[in-house]
């Protein structure tokens, strides 16, 4: 399974962006999906996750209320809608996928995911 992430860019604080992740070799219906981000000098951190069914989601506290993760199985894509962006959201964003079927809390862990995209840069200027 390969994941292709896209949609990053340079925006101003308060703007919105939508990241997209397209898996090849598997359908999003069979995958739980997650988004992680990494800033220079920092560990890759969890941002958002959605269960295989799409019925459960989880967010890092700093993203709750501003970011929305979703899957469109007809389009075979996962999305991360980001609103009210802040300079501290600046990072490389990675999408990840797993066939693991579990509770959504498990999907907050990097080690849960077998498949990773190449990352897309998000830069938020103040």
N, CA, C and O of each residue as an XYZ file, in Angstrom:
504
protein
N       0.850     -1.189      0.000
C       0.000      0.000      0.000
C       0.883      1.236      0.000
O       1.795      1.354      0.818
N       0.617      2.139     -0.902
C       1.322      3.423     -0.929
C       0.318      4.536     -0.692
O      -0.813      4.493     -1.177
N       0.755      5.536      0.066
C      -0.104      6.666      0.372
C       0.495      7.926     -0.246
O       1.695      8.176     -0.132
N      -0.339      8.701     -0.887
C       0.084      9.950     -1.509
C      -0.618     11.105     -0.824
O      -1.834     11.265     -0.935
N       0.162     11.912     -0.114
C      -0.390     13.079      0.581
C      -0.203     14.322     -0.264
O       0.805     14.474     -0.955
N      -1.178     15.206     -0.203
C      -1.098     16.457     -0.958
C      -1.939     17.523     -0.277
O      -2.692     17.237      0.654
N      -1.801     18.757     -0.752
C      -2.649     19.834     -0.265
C      -1.968     20.841      0.639
O      -2.578     21.837      1.029
N      -0.707     20.594      0.977
C      -0.007     21.547      1.827
C       0.285     22.844      1.092
O       0.073     22.959     -0.115
N       0.777     23.816      1.846
C       1.114     25.086      1.230
C       1.476     26.125      2.258
O       1.598     25.836      3.448
N       1.646     27.350      1.777
C       1.959     28.496      2.633
C       0.699     29.340      2.777
O       0.139     29.814      1.788
N       0.264     29.520      4.011
C      -0.942     30.298      4.282
C      -0.668     31.251      5.432
O       0.363     31.167      6.099
N      -1.603     32.153      5.649
C      -1.502     33.080      6.772
C      -2.294     32.545      7.962
O      -3.202     31.729      7.807
N      -1.939     33.012      9.124
C      -2.662     32.625     10.332
C      -4.141     32.945     10.162
O      -4.505     34.020      9.684
N      -4.988     32.001     10.558
C      -6.427     32.159     10.422
C      -7.000     31.538      9.164
O      -8.213     31.364      9.055
N      -6.138     31.200      8.209
C      -6.580     30.590      6.956
C      -6.901     29.104      7.146
O      -6.692     28.532      8.216
N      -7.410     28.508      6.082
C      -7.749     27.088      6.085
C      -6.992     26.357      4.982
O      -6.593     26.948      3.978
N      -6.805     25.064      5.194
C      -6.223     24.178      4.193
C      -6.902     22.827      4.318
O      -7.363     22.448      5.395
N      -6.960     22.105      3.206
C      -7.441     20.732      3.251
C      -6.367     19.827      2.674
O      -5.981     19.952      1.511
N      -5.895     18.917      3.509
C      -4.926     17.919      3.077
C      -5.673     16.688      2.586
O      -6.746     16.347      3.084
N      -5.085     16.037      1.606
C      -5.686     14.851      1.023
C      -4.688     13.701      1.061
O      -3.481     13.910      0.939
N      -5.194     12.504      1.229
C      -4.347     11.314      1.247
C      -5.019     10.246      0.404
O      -6.154      9.854      0.676
N      -4.319      9.775     -0.617
C      -4.867      8.778     -1.518
C      -4.068      7.484     -1.434
O      -2.897      7.468     -1.813
N      -4.656      6.415     -0.954
C      -3.956      5.133     -0.920
C      -4.065      4.413     -2.257
O      -5.080      4.506     -2.946
N      -3.019      3.702     -2.609
C      -3.081      2.828     -3.769
C      -2.829      1.408     -3.287
O      -1.953      1.179     -2.453
N      -3.592      0.457     -3.807
C      -3.439     -0.920     -3.392
C      -4.431     -1.356     -2.339
O      -4.585     -2.551     -2.086
N      -5.101     -0.409     -1.727
C      -6.136     -0.692     -0.728
C      -7.170      0.408     -0.802
O      -6.864      1.531     -1.202
N      -8.379      0.094     -0.423
C      -9.402      1.125     -0.363
C      -9.426      1.742      1.021
O      -9.069      1.097      2.007
N      -9.847      2.986      1.088
C      -9.951      3.644      2.387
C     -10.979      2.944      3.271
O     -10.932      3.069      4.495
N     -11.893      2.221      2.666
C     -12.892      1.504      3.461
C     -12.269      0.422      4.324
O     -12.840      0.046      5.348
N     -11.116     -0.081      3.934
C     -10.465     -1.148      4.673
C      -9.378     -0.623      5.605
O      -8.738     -1.402      6.311
N      -9.166      0.679      5.614
C      -8.078      1.270      6.378
C      -8.585      2.210      7.458
O      -9.520      2.981      7.239
N      -7.960      2.137      8.622
C      -8.022      3.247      9.560
C      -6.925      4.219      9.141
O      -5.831      3.805      8.758
N      -7.218      5.486      9.216
C      -6.287      6.486      8.714
C      -5.913      7.466      9.811
O      -6.704      7.748     10.712
N      -4.702      7.975      9.721
C      -4.257      8.970     10.682
C      -3.423     10.045     10.013
O      -2.881      9.849      8.925
N      -3.331     11.170     10.673
C      -2.451     12.254     10.264
C      -1.500     12.555     11.421
O      -1.911     12.655     12.577
N      -0.252     12.691     11.088
C       0.780     13.057     12.037
C       1.532     14.261     11.463
O       1.442     14.547     10.269
N       2.263     14.950     12.312
C       3.059     16.074     11.830
C       4.393     16.126     12.551
O       4.541     15.648     13.676
N       5.359     16.723     11.867
C       6.691     16.830     12.449
C       7.282     18.182     12.099
O       7.352     18.574     10.934
N       7.706     18.887     13.147
C       8.392     20.164     12.998
C       9.884     19.935     13.181
O      10.281     18.946     13.796
N      10.718     20.830     12.660
C      12.170     20.655     12.805
C      12.582     20.519     14.265
O      12.204     21.333     15.107
N      13.351     19.496     14.550
C      13.859     19.281     15.889
C      12.874     18.636     16.843
O      13.170     18.466     18.026
N      11.709     18.277     16.341
C      10.693     17.681     17.213
C      10.327     16.277     16.739
O      10.572     15.896     15.594
N       9.735     15.527     17.659
C       9.249     14.199     17.322
C       8.003     14.323     16.434
O       7.280     15.319     16.467
N       7.790     13.284     15.653
C       6.549     13.233     14.882
C       5.401     13.004     15.853
O       5.435     12.073     16.658
N       4.382     13.858     15.776
C       3.291     13.789     16.731
C       1.963     13.491     16.047
O       1.736     13.819     14.882
N       1.112     12.862     16.817
C      -0.231     12.543     16.366
C      -1.060     13.813     16.216
O      -0.963     14.732     17.029
N      -1.878     13.850     15.163
C      -2.778     14.980     14.942
C      -4.237     14.529     14.962
O      -5.053     15.083     15.698
N      -4.560     13.525     14.153
C      -5.950     13.088     14.041
C      -5.998     11.670     13.515
O      -5.085     11.226     12.820
N      -7.069     10.955     13.850
C      -7.259      9.589     13.376
C      -8.732      9.324     13.155
O      -9.599      9.923     13.792
N      -8.991      8.408     12.234
C     -10.358      7.984     11.961
C     -10.362      6.469     11.832
O      -9.469      5.880     11.223
N     -11.374      5.855     12.410
C     -11.448      4.394     12.431
C     -11.766      3.844     11.043
O     -12.093      4.593     10.122
N     -11.666      2.551     10.915
C     -11.940      1.916      9.618
C     -13.354      2.204      9.151
O     -13.584      2.451      7.967
N     -14.288      2.172     10.065
C     -15.683      2.420      9.701
C     -15.958      3.893      9.424
O     -16.944      4.247      8.778
N     -15.070      4.737      9.923
C     -15.290      6.172      9.823
C     -16.168      6.715     10.921
O     -16.456      7.911     10.965
N     -16.598      5.834     11.812
C     -17.533      6.256     12.833
C     -16.899      6.870     14.063
O     -17.585      7.492     14.874
N     -15.593      6.701     14.207
C     -14.895      7.244     15.369
C     -13.701      8.061     14.930
O     -12.981      7.686     14.005
N     -13.498      9.173     15.598
C     -12.358     10.037     15.315
C     -11.691     10.449     16.621
O     -12.294     10.387     17.692
N     -10.450     10.865     16.510
C      -9.700     11.334     17.679
C      -8.755     12.418     17.221
O      -8.208     12.358     16.120
N      -8.562     13.422     18.082
C      -7.706     14.561     17.741
C      -6.751     14.879     18.885
O      -7.059     14.638     20.052
N      -5.610     15.414     18.540
C      -4.742     15.995     19.555
C      -5.461     17.226     20.091
O      -6.200     17.885     19.360
N      -5.248     17.532     21.343
C      -5.984     18.629     21.981
C      -5.843     19.945     21.216
O      -6.801     20.711     21.112
N      -4.668     20.203     20.691
C      -4.419     21.489     20.021
C      -5.167     21.611     18.696
O      -5.303     22.711     18.160
N      -5.649     20.495     18.167
C      -6.362     20.506     16.887
C      -7.875     20.366     17.052
O      -8.634     20.668     16.131
N      -8.301     19.916     18.203
C      -9.741     19.692     18.418
C     -10.512     21.005     18.239
O     -10.147     22.051     18.776
N     -11.596     20.901     17.458
C     -12.405     22.079     17.191
C     -11.945     22.874     15.981
O     -12.694     23.713     15.480
N     -10.726     22.629     15.497
C     -10.215     23.352     14.327
C      -9.996     22.416     13.140
O     -10.174     22.820     11.990
N      -9.611     21.169     13.413
C      -9.318     20.203     12.360
C     -10.420     19.153     12.307
O     -11.022     18.810     13.325
N     -10.670     18.650     11.104
C     -11.630     17.575     10.928
C     -11.049     16.534      9.994
O     -10.652     16.841      8.870
N     -11.003     15.293     10.471
C     -10.535     14.186      9.641
C     -11.748     13.459      9.077
O     -12.765     13.308      9.754
N     -11.631     13.015      7.844
C     -12.744     12.312      7.215
C     -12.212     11.363      6.157
O     -11.056     11.447      5.740
N     -13.082     10.462      5.735
C     -12.763      9.554      4.636
C     -13.911      9.593      3.631
O     -15.079      9.655      4.013
N     -13.572      9.556      2.362
C     -14.568      9.424      1.315
C     -14.244      8.138      0.563
O     -13.369      8.114     -0.302
N     -14.952      7.082      0.900
C     -14.638      5.783      0.312
C     -14.949      5.749     -1.186
O     -14.302      5.012     -1.929
N     -15.916      6.525     -1.636
C     -16.225      6.579     -3.068
C     -15.059      7.182     -3.850
O     -14.751      6.747     -4.959
N     -14.421      8.180     -3.262
C     -13.257      8.803     -3.903
C     -11.957      8.112     -3.525
O     -10.905      8.382     -4.105
N     -12.040      7.219     -2.547
C     -10.853      6.530     -2.031
C      -9.799      7.530     -1.543
O      -8.625      7.451     -1.905
N     -10.245      8.452     -0.728
C      -9.347      9.455     -0.167
C      -9.700      9.728      1.288
O     -10.850      9.597      1.707
N      -8.685     10.110      2.041
C      -8.873     10.620      3.386
C      -8.482     12.092      3.369
O      -7.641     12.521      2.579
N      -9.111     12.852      4.258
C      -8.883     14.287      4.272
C      -8.599     14.775      5.691
O      -9.026     14.176      6.679
N      -7.868     15.874      5.754
C      -7.719     16.606      7.000
C      -8.048     18.060      6.679
O      -7.251     18.772      6.068
N      -9.222     18.482      7.097
C      -9.635     19.877      6.929
C      -9.107     20.662      8.113
O      -9.426     20.359      9.262
N      -8.302     21.668      7.831
C      -7.688     22.462      8.893
C      -8.182     23.895      8.790
O      -8.068     24.526      7.739
N      -8.731     24.402      9.881
C      -9.249     25.762      9.917
C      -8.543     26.546     11.009
O      -7.918     25.971     11.900
N      -8.649     27.853     10.930
C      -8.057     28.741     11.941
C      -6.613     28.355     12.207
O      -6.203     28.197     13.357
N      -5.859     28.209     11.155
C      -4.484     27.754     11.290
C      -3.636     28.751     12.072
O      -3.831     29.964     11.990
N      -2.698     28.208     12.825
C      -1.800     29.003     13.653
C      -0.356     28.738     13.233
O      -0.066     27.687     12.660
N       0.543     29.667     13.506
C       1.953     29.433     13.164
C       2.489     28.135     13.770
O       3.340     27.482     13.167
N       2.009     27.759     14.934
C       2.491     26.527     15.562
C       1.992     25.265     14.866
O       2.419     24.163     15.210
N       1.097     25.410     13.894
C       0.685     24.264     13.086
C       1.680     23.976     11.955
O       1.554     22.976     11.248
N       2.646     24.844     11.795
C       3.653     24.657     10.750
C       4.420     23.365     10.975
O       4.989     23.146     12.045
N       4.430     22.508      9.955
C       5.085     21.206     10.054
C       4.950     20.476      8.723
O       4.235     20.913      7.822
N       5.650     19.365      8.626
C       5.378     18.416      7.552
C       4.289     17.474      8.064
O       4.411     16.888      9.140
N       3.245     17.342      7.290
C       2.120     16.500      7.674
C       2.177     15.186      6.902
O       2.325     15.167      5.680
N       2.057     14.095      7.641
C       2.117     12.759      7.078
C       0.790     12.046      7.274
O       0.213     12.085      8.361
N       0.306     11.396      6.224
C      -0.848     10.531      6.407
C      -0.347      9.102      6.598
O       0.721      8.724      6.115
N      -1.139      8.335      7.305
C      -0.774      6.966      7.626
C      -2.008      6.086      7.561
O      -3.131      6.555      7.749
N      -1.791      4.814      7.294
C      -2.901      3.886      7.201
C      -2.573      2.557      7.850
O      -1.416      2.140      7.903
N      -3.606      1.904      8.339
C      -3.429      0.595      8.945
C      -4.658     -0.263      8.699
O      -5.780      0.236      8.610
N      -4.420     -1.569      8.591
C      -5.518     -2.524      8.473
C      -6.005     -2.981      9.845
O      -6.996     -3.703      9.953
N      -5.297     -2.552     10.893
C      -5.642     -2.960     12.248
C      -7.044     -2.513     12.597
O      -7.429     -1.366     12.367
N      -7.790     -3.430     13.152
C      -9.148     -3.124     13.606
C      -9.130     -3.062     15.116
O      -8.920     -4.073     15.787
N      -9.355     -1.847     15.660
C      -9.257     -1.675     17.101
C     -10.044     -0.437     17.516
O     -10.756      0.171     16.716
N      -9.896     -0.087     18.777
C     -10.513      1.148     19.247
C      -9.715      2.343     18.729
O      -8.527      2.223     18.431
N     -10.367      3.478     18.625
C      -9.734      4.623     17.990
C      -8.516      5.107     18.772
O      -7.630      5.739     18.196
N      -8.456      4.823     20.065
C      -7.302      5.273     20.853
C      -6.008      4.635     20.351
O      -4.935      5.229     20.460
N      -6.110      3.443     19.812
C      -4.927      2.757     19.280
C      -4.368      3.491     18.071
O      -3.167      3.435     17.805
N      -5.221      4.166     17.351
C      -4.805      4.841     16.135
C      -4.070      6.149     16.399
O      -3.650      6.818     15.455
N      -3.909      6.521     17.649
C      -3.117      7.703     17.989
C      -1.632      7.379     18.079
O      -0.809      8.280     18.241
N      -1.290      6.117     17.977
C       0.102      5.678     18.148
C       0.773      5.448     16.798
O       0.207      4.799     15.918
N       1.981      5.986     16.640
C       2.702      5.821     15.376
C       2.911      4.349     15.027
O       2.802      3.956     13.865
N       3.211      3.548     16.033
C       3.551      2.142     15.776
C       2.366      1.322     15.276
O       2.542      0.197     14.809
N       1.170      1.877     15.371
C      -0.009      1.176     14.864
C      -0.020      1.105     13.342
O      -0.603      0.192     12.757
N       0.631      2.078     12.707
C       0.495      2.249     11.266
C       1.606      1.544     10.489
O       2.791      1.689     10.787
N       1.187      0.784      9.495
C       2.134      0.089      8.625
C       2.462      0.891      7.372
O       3.505      0.689      6.749
N       1.569      1.798      7.012
C       1.716      2.503      5.736
C       1.796      4.011      5.994
O       1.020      4.570      6.770
N       2.760      4.652      5.319
C       2.985      6.089      5.502
C       3.147      6.769      4.160
O       3.727      6.217      3.225
N       2.618      7.989      4.086
C       2.827      8.818      2.915
C       4.134      9.580      3.024
O       4.849      9.459      4.019
N       4.446     10.361      2.005
C       5.734     11.031      1.927
C       5.748     12.369      2.651
O       6.817     12.952      2.837
N       4.598     12.866      3.060
C       4.552     14.133      3.777
C       4.262     15.311      2.865
O       4.667     15.332      1.702
N       3.558     16.285      3.409
C       3.276     17.520      2.678
C       3.496     18.685      3.633
O       3.035     18.658      4.774
N       4.202     19.704      3.161
C       4.591     20.816      4.025
C       3.445     21.801      4.198
O       2.817     22.233      3.232
N       3.191     22.142      5.450
C       2.239     23.193      5.791
C       3.001     24.286      6.525
O       3.630     24.029      7.551
N       2.945     25.491      6.005
C       3.614     26.627      6.632
C       2.585     27.715      6.873
O       1.896     28.161      5.955
N       2.493     28.139      8.144
C       1.533     29.171      8.525
C       2.310     30.387      8.996
O       3.052     30.323      9.976
N       2.135     31.478      8.299
C       2.838     32.702      8.663
C       1.961     33.550      9.581
O       0.733     33.520      9.503
N       2.624     34.300     10.446
C       1.876     35.122     11.410
C       1.575     36.499     10.843
O       0.953     37.321     11.516
